[in-house]
């Protein structure tokens, strides 16, 4: 019973931390933003001008999130082709968002028809993954709406096979270890699925960007929304039910990849208890520093460089990919080094 109350208290603390960060960054908690709802309802998705039409994605993309929240756009269309795209006020980090302009993402659709824009494959900008993906999805939502199509981001359960596969893998990791007490062979299969499907294919995992987006905007009635809810249940609710660390041990794709790498070499480097204590202190101090940066809004772009984004190889920063590879190599000689000595997300989940 004592452990249950400790778990509840820890969950309440984590809930308050993430909810506070959501208010700091987005001035919104579970979709409620004081003083803004009335203005938002007045936005017309399409308006005509003397030179063409302007598509405003404020409403169309209200469930499309960067790391700081929604990223509304105005898409200017002249003579049937996109002339320019302008970002409306948002809470993305200004330095990171400027990179989208500097590296040409905001001009990637210029000269294309709306039909072409709706299906155009555009790569995200390295180091600005969440912001650039939000822009890409907003453009598609705007183009779909203007073409009279149902936006893929407007809700509903779209047929995304990668998310269906991810949902099944998460359910397996959440239920099977508790119900069947599987052996090493099943654990290896689960880890392979975590890495291949959750990591590289679907790109779903718990990180600070995902948690802040959920706490700021709440549940979206979509397959992606269900996946998010399920991950957060395992990460934040399971510890209250006396199952601490279940997400890290059974679902996290980077944790799984480290453990798989560790099977290459049975004999590990021996680390003294004094060094282990120092590394544990370092992990806690790093967590406090990074969390403080999020609260004060200075240097908070680290959230766009969490190591899990390395699975998004087509858009991830090369710095993140290289660091990830380094930790995987180190995992051959040290058990799960990133999980045990660095991971800010894991530190938060351990405290829940």
Protein Blocks (a to p, Z undefined) as FASTA:
>chain_A
ZZmmmmmmmmmmmmmmmmmmmmmmnopgehiaghklmmmmmpcfbacdfkbccddfklmm
mmbccfkbccddddddeehiafbdcddddfbdfklmmmmmmnommmmmgoiafklmmmoc
cdddehilmmmmmmmmmmmmmmmmmnopacfklgcjdddfklmmmmmmmmmmmmmmmmno
pafklmmmmmmmmmmmmmmmnopacdfklmmmmmmnopaddfklmmmmmmmmmmmmmmmn
opghklmmmmommlmmmmmmmmmpmbacdddfklmmmmmmmmmmmmmmmmmmmmnopokl
mmmmgfklmmmmmlpcfklmmmmmmmmmmmmmoghkllmmmommlmmmmmZZ
